[in-house]
Amino acid sequence: MTAMNRVIPVILCGGAGTRLWPLSRKNFPKPFLKVGAESLIAQTVRRAAAVAQTADSNDVLLVSNESYQFLLQDECMPVLQSEGGNMALHQLLEPQGRNTAPAIALAAQWAQARYPGENPVLLVLPADHLINPVAEFVRVAQQAVAAARKGWLTCFGITPSTPETGFGYIQQGAPVDEINGAFAVQRFVEKPKLELAMEYLASGQYVWNGGMFALRSSDLLQAIENNEPSVATQANAVWASAKESKSAKASGSVFTFNKDEFAKLPDISIDYAVMEKASNVAVVAASFQWSDIGSWAALAEQCTPDTQGNTVQQEGAGQLISIDSNNTHVRLGNRAVATLGVENLLIVDTPDALLVADKSRHQDVKKVVETLKAQGSELVNVHPTVHRPWGTYTVLEDSAGYKIKRIEVKPGASLSLQMHHHRSEHWIVVSGTAEVTNGENVFLVRKNESTYIPAGNKHRLVNPGVLNLVMIEVQSGDYLEEDDIVRFDDVYGRT
């Protein structure tokens, strides 16, 4: 591979996805939601790897909040391994979100540090878009990369199919010399009124702003320095604070940053900081199928309707009984849902929250989240199923004095050596074998066996097998919250 050809996909894993509540929550946001057989982030990584391999590149860089480090590895590494080759997954872990301009600036700093003197092209992609077919995406990405190699800061424009008022628009200008399908950007337009959107559609000069970019690392850093120097200065300071560690599971490097320096970064998007100001901005028009899955209505469009316009998203063992209902979307969990004589509804069933909304109010679901936040509700943050580096736990029942969990531990994984002040625990193994540390004793607990962990005892749970360990945990005590934990040793650095 030559320095000239290197392309590094940079996947931005931000965004709360509040319009997709109650499925999307702070601790399990939109990129991790499944659409079809795979999550959105897994599909994005698959597309990114396809582009990288056409350029003989072997890096994928994720930029995310630090709390998603292990969840992203679980989602993304199987995809890279299935794609073959020697793809490495790298991560920049943000202590807090500061929008896309700082995120991309740090990605460019990383690229220049990893490949000094090469000036690789960054292919910047949101983690939560749905795009098909992959071959057409690769073709358009190659056009964008070709423009970037000529010094253009290149945007992906989506050929509009409707006068959509929820997207920004880009007006195409003169064709870019020697780059088929690329045009200089005439101007960016914020989300227009319907009448104006209809004019844009009829003119054929406008495309939707797809939020994807191809740009050389040096061109991007220079453009930030020219147009938003405060971002450039602070990004330099943040990068100087970076600490690198190796991740055997992710096969690449993990970078963390000083929290105080990071908090000083301006909160600004790449569009406002650079794209709307720079003179060397181009756009390539894409004709692939694209959705930002920005609402339940957008998700419903991915399902095949019945003769009455109803759609169903099957996520569990639940059953839908639909009688005299029209134009209604139901997301099924594990319960039966019956609709009778209703129309134009969104119904989303999860174990701890049920959303029922008029379909025309799909953009207002975020108001529910805002209300719950004002009430201090944890429903905006966590699911009954919580992901940890070692696996998951699901709260089956939570009541005064006791809590019941289903715990699933990945092969070879280990929970921390820990202790609780206020609760005792009973562990019952459902499948697999558990290696248990309880005080000074270490022993195995097999299927259909159980053990008891008294309050105040140091304890640890390990899965020594090659299959998932599944167990039921019954907690009892006066205080059962997750912050009643003292960690003494942890392979994930959480002590």
N, C-alpha and C positions, 0 to 999 in steps of 0.2 A: 504494500500500500504506500502511496506517495503522500507527502504532507498536503499536496494540493487537493487530494480527493477526500480527506477525512471529513466525515459527517457525524456529529454527536447529537443524538436525540436527547432533548431536555424536556422532561415531563413535569408539568406544574400540578402538584396535587393539593391545591387549595380549594376554597369554596365550601360553604356550609351546606348548600343544597336545602335550604329551609323550605322551599316550595314542594319538596318531596317528603316532608314530615307526614306521618310518623315513622316511615321506613328509614329516612336519612336523619341522622342525629350527630351531634358534635363528635362523639367517640366512634362513630361508624358512618362517615359522611358519604355523599353521593358517589364518589369514584369506586366505592366498594360494593355498590348495588349491582346485582346481576340483571342483565338484559339479555335474555336468551341463555346460552349455556355458560357464559363467562361474565365476570364483573366488567364494568366499564374500564377500570384501570388495566385489567388483564388484556382486554381487546386493544387498548391504546399501546401497551408495550409490544404486543404482537405486530401491530402496524409499524411501530418505530423500529423494531428489529428488522423488519422486511426492508425498510429504506436503508438502514445502516449496512445491511449485508450487500446491497447493490453497490455500495461504495467501499466494500471490504473493511468496514469499520466494526469494532467489537465492543463499544461502550454504550450504555444507556445510563443517563443521569436523572435521578429523581430529586425534586425539590419539594419538601413537605414540612409540616409541623413535626417536631421531634417525637410526639406521642404516637405517630403512625409508623415508626421505624420498622418494627417487627411485623406488623400487619401487612405492610407493603412488601416486605421480603417474602412473606408467605404467598401473597397473590402473584408476585412478578417472577420469582425465580423458576417456578415450574414452567412458565411460558417460555422463558429464555432457554431453559434446558430442552424443551420440546422443539425449539426452533433449530437446534443443532449449533455447530460452530463453537466458538469460545467467547460467548458474550459475557461481559462483566457488568454487574449492576452496582452503581455508585449512588450515594445519597448525601445531599446537603440538608441538614436538619435545622429548621428554624425554631427558635424558642417562642416566637410569635409571628403572626402574619403581618407583612408590611407591603402587600400588593405585588404586582408583577414586575415593575421596573427594578426594584432591588433584587428580587429573586433571579431575574435573568442576568442582571449585572454580576451577581455572585457566581452564576453558572459560567459566565464568560471568563471570570477570574480563574475559576477552577480549570477550564479548558486550556487557558494559556499557561497555567502552572503545570498541568499534566503534559502538555505538548508544546514546550517553548519553541518559538520560532516557526510553528506550523500554521497558525491562524486558521483553525478548523471552522467549518460551518456548523452553527447550532441550529438544529431543527426543533423549534419550541412548540410544544403541544400541550393543550389542557388534558388532564387525566380523565375527564368525564364526558367526552363527546362520543357519539355513535356515528360511525362512518362505514359505508359499504359501497362497492366492493373494495377489498384491500388493494387489488391490482391497480385500480383507477387512482386510489390515493397515492400509491407509490409513483405512478406516472406524473401526477401533479406535483408531488414533493420533489421529484427530480427536476422539473421545470423551475421550481422555486429555488432549489439549491444552485442551479446553473446561473440564475439571476444574482443570487447572493455572492457567488464567486466573481462576479463582475463588479462587486461593490455596492449592490443594491440591498437595502433593508426591505425584505420581501414579505408581503402579507399574503395569506390565503383568502381569496374572496369566494363566497359561495353563490353560485348562480341562483337568483331568487325564483321561486315558483309561485309565490303569493305576495300581495302587498303587506308584508309583515311589519307591524309597528313595534315589536318587541326587540328588534335587532338594530345595531348600528349599520350604516351603509358606507360604501367606498365608491367614489366616482372615478372611473377609469379615464386616463388621459391618453397620451400618445404611446404607440407601441415601443417597447424597449428593443433596441437594435440587437440582432443576433440571438435573441431569446424568444423562441416561439411561445405565444400565449401569455407573455408578460407585458404589462402596461405600467407606465408611470402613474402614480396616484395624483389625481387632480385635487381631491379633498376628501376629508372624512365628515360624515354627517351623523349626529346623534339620532336616537330613536325618533323617527318622524311621525307626524300625524297621518291618518289614513289617506287623506287626499294626496299628500305629498308622496307617500309610499306608492300609491297607484301610478303617479307620474314617473317615479323612478323605475318601476317595473316596465312601464310602456316604453320608456326611452331606450332600454337595453344598454345603458351606459353604467348602471350601478350594480354592485354585488353586495351581499351581506358580508359584514366583517366577521370572519370565522375565528378570530382569536388565535390563529396559528401563524408562525413566522419562520423564515429561514434567513440567517444573517451570519456574517463572519464575526468572530469574537472581537477582533480589533475594531471593526466598523461599529459594532454595537457600543463598545466602551467609549470610543471617540464621540459617537453621537450623544451619549449620556453626558459626557464631559462638556460638549458644546451647548446642549440644550437644557440640561438639568444638573449643573455642577454640584449641587448639594448632595445629590444621590451618588455621584461619582466619588466625592470626597469621603463620605461616610461608608460607602461600600468598600473602599480601600482600607479603611480602619477596621471594618468588620472582618474582611478577609485576612488582615494581619493577625487577628485574634483566633483564626481557625485552628482547631485541633483535629488531627487525622487519626483514625483508628482503623484497623482491618476487620472486615466482617467475613468470616469463613463461609457463612451461609450465603451471603450475597455475592461472594467472589470478587468484590471490589472494595472500595474505601468508603468510610463514613466520616463526614465532617460535621463538627459542632462549633458553635460560635459563642463568644462572650455575650451574655444577655444584656448587660448595660450598654455595650456598643451597638448591639442589634436594635435595641429600643430607640436609638437615635436616628435610625434610617427613616427618611421621609416615606409616608404612606401614599404611593402614587402608582398608577398603572403605566405600563409601557406605552400605551396609546397616547396618554396625556404628556408623558415625559419626553417621548422621542418621536413617535410615528406621525403625530399631527404637526410637528415642528420641522422635522428634517426635510431636506430637499431631495435626497436620494432614496425615496421610498417607492417601491413598485408593488404591484399586485398581480397574482395569477388567478384566473377564474377557474373554479372547480365545478365539475358537473356530477361528482359522486353524490350519493345519498348521504345527507348530513343532518344530524339533530344534536342540539346541545342538551337534550333531555332536561329542559329547564322547568318542567311542571308535570303534574299527573296527566294532563291532557296530552303532552308530548309523549309520555310513556304509553298512554293508551293507543296512540297512533302506530305503535310498533306491534300491536296485537291484531289478529284477524277478526273482524266483526262478524256477528251472526246476521240473520236476515232482518233483525230489528235494530241493528247498529250497536248491539251490546258487545263489550269486550271483557275478557277475563285474563288476569295474570295469576297463574297458579304457582305459588311458592311453597305450598305444604300439602297436607293430605285433606284439606278442606273441600267441601262440596258446594257448588252453586246451584240453587234452585231459583230459576228466573221465570216468572209468570207475568204476562202482560206488561213487560218492562221494555223501555226503549232508550237507546243512546246512553246507556249507563256502563261505566267501567268499574269492575270489582277486582280488587287485589285480594286473593284468598290466602289465608294462613292455614292453620290446622283445624279451624272451626267451619261448620256449615254456615253459609250466608244465604238468606232467602230474600229476593226482591219481588214485590207484588204491586203491580200497577204504578210503578215509578218511572220517571224519565229524566234524562239529563243530569244524572248524579255521578259523583265520584265516591266510591266506598273502598276504604283501605283498612283491612283488618290485621292487627298485630296483637301479640299476646297481652300487651298492657295499654294499648290505646287504639281507638277506633275513630277514623275520620269519615264523616259524611258531609259532602259539600255539593252545591250546585256546580255543574261542570263549567259554567260561564265564569265562576269565581276561582278558577284554578290558580291564577296568579296571586290570590289573596291568602293562600294557605300560610304564607309567612306571617300573617297577622296572628294566627293561632300560636305560632312559635313566639312571637313578641309578647303575647299575653302570658304564656307560660313562663317566659323569662322574668317578666315583671312579678310573677307570683313566686319566683324562686324554685320552680318545679324542675326536678331531675329528668322529667320526660323529654326535655330538649337535649339532654346530654347523653344518656345511656339507654341501651336496649336491655331487656331481660337477659339476652345473651351478650356477654362481655368478652372481648378478645384480649388475650394476654400473650406474651412471647412464648409461653409454654403450651398454649392451647386456648380453651374457652371454659367459661362457666355460665350456666343459665339458672336464674332464680325461678324456681318452680312455685314456691309459696313463701310469703313473707308476712309474719303476723307477730303479735306481742309475745316476746319471750322465745320465739323460735324462727328459724329460716331454713328452707330446704333448697339445696342447689344440686344441679347435675354438672359434674366436672369431667372434662375430657382433656387428657394430657397426650401430647404428641409423642411418638416413639423417641426414646432417648432424652426427652425433655425433663426438666427438674424445676420444681417450685423452690422458692427461697427457703433457707433455714429460718424459721420465724416463730413468734410467740404472740398469743393474744391475752390481754389482761382480763377481759370481761366475758369471754365465751368459751364453752367446751364444744368439741366436735365429735360426731360419730361418723365414721367412714365405712361405706358398704361398696365393695367392688362388684360391678355389674358385668364387665368384660375386661379381659387383659389381666395383668399382674402388677401390683403396686409394691414398690420398695419404700418402706415407711421408716423414718427416723422419729422416735417418740422418746424424748428425754435422752438417756444414755443407750437406748436399745435401737438396733437396726434389724428389721425383719421383713419378710415377704407376706403380702396379703393377696390371696388369689380369688378368682371368681366365686361369688356367693359367700365370701368370708367378710368379716368386719373387724374394726378396731375402734378404740376410744382414745381421744386426745383431751386430757384435762386442761382447763384454763391454767396458764402460767407455764406449761410445758413447752420447751423448744421442740419443734417438729419440722419434718420435711417430707414431701411427696415426690417420688421419682418414678418414671415409667422406664423400666429396664428392657422392655420388649421391643418387638418390631411392628406391633399393631397398636392402635390407639388404646389408651387406658380410659375406661368409663367408670365413674363411681358416683354414688349419691352421698352428699354430705348433709347431715342434719346438725345445725348449730343451735345451741341453747344458751341463754344468758340474758342479763338485763340490758346489754348494749351490743348490737349486732352490726354496726356500720363498718365499712371497709377501712376506715382510718384506725381501727383498733388492731394495729399490727406493728410489731417490732421485728425488723429484718436483721439477721446477724451475718448472713452470707447469701449472695445472689449472683448467679452466673451472668445475669443481664445488667449488672451494675446498678441495682436499685436500692442498695443499702445506704 
